[in-house]
């Protein structure tokens, strides 16, 4: 048995014995809050449905061989259908499955059914084909001392989605334990990311493992602090850099003060690349404040990086290693964001080793009970230069959200990014128009 596996088993077993479980894993992810259809043969059956049609028009580089200094506008439609079914008995044992279909419309679509990227023939971390199972897991909670789920599980980090995010595409095969421990809540997980198969984007080696531990403790009624450890073992390659292990140590705090809230994250990343090693640091602050009916949210993030070819201070993320993404930002061109997530630059906070500093803001204002507006803006800069520059660019835009009926919503928005010399000498500015027409039940 590997040393890392033995170490984690020593931690897991005592916590399993003395823990208290919760009946359903990770509530809050898309589709897990099902509508009850009734009881059949002692089992309660729940259903969740979602269908969306998305339109996107932009000059974001990629299709047709376009680049930052040679862009061209193109447009496409996407459609996506998801159905989730939960079958459980007495809130103790059950199975949840979520199926997904997605695809494009006609000749206006890029060749691929997913504008983000082509998918591996074999999916190492469930980067779905156009048809597939998004989530599929068994959960078992026979008593307060045990809560276990196993299968294709939605896993999101506890540090603000900046490392891995199930609502985007980190839906992975593994085992998770969770529940109460003394006054706090814990989550422990073991994931097998790949079984001897290399993806088309990254090769992380045979039998790569990802292990996680989160623990949250309330301080009074309004503040919660958390401790987090995530560990990825290879060996494998990250671009041209070989890695053997990456570990992230995190501390989080979150407070709610009336309608206002504030959260903070400190993350340390240590990694081994065979002959070399690196130590990176990331900080994140996120806060929201109501001003009458308007709500203002501000986010600030900084992560260390290195000059090209060096690795001593870089902050590496699972997003970078695995080619996944996360809903961690407010803008739409630089980062993935729900209504426009079929097309974006996919910047992660490690910024490919260059590091990142960003300040973002969004302003949400209800016009009527059904109509809402959102304005957003962001500034992006690397920690270390690429192409003799740290400046990545600024982005701003706005979006309208209209609730047509109880379960039917239409969103439309526009974004514009003034691109910096970080991406090259003669980079062109980027624009995006996006729309999402969605039914969710």
Secondary structure, DSSP 8 states (H G I E B T S, - for coil): --HHHHHHHHHHHHHHHH-EE-SSTTTTSTT-S-EEEEEETTEEEEEEEEEEEEEEEE--S-GGG-BTTB---EEEEEEEEEEEEEEEETTTEEEEEEEEEEEE-GGGS-SSSSTT----SS-TT----SEEEEEEEEEEEEETTEEEEEEEEE---SSSSSS--TTTT-EEEEEEEEEEETTEEEEEEEEE--SS---SS-B--TT-EEEEEEEEEEETTTEEEEEEEEEEEEEEEETTEEEEEEEEEEEEEEEEETTEEEEEEEEEEEEE-SS-EEEEEEEEEEEEEEETTEEEEEEEEEE----TT--SS----HHHHHT------S-SSSS--GGGTTS-----TTGGGT-EEEEEEEEEEESSSSEEEEEEEEEEEEEEEETTEEEEEEEEEEEEEEEEETTEEEEEEEEEEEE-GGG-SS---EEEEEEEEEEE-
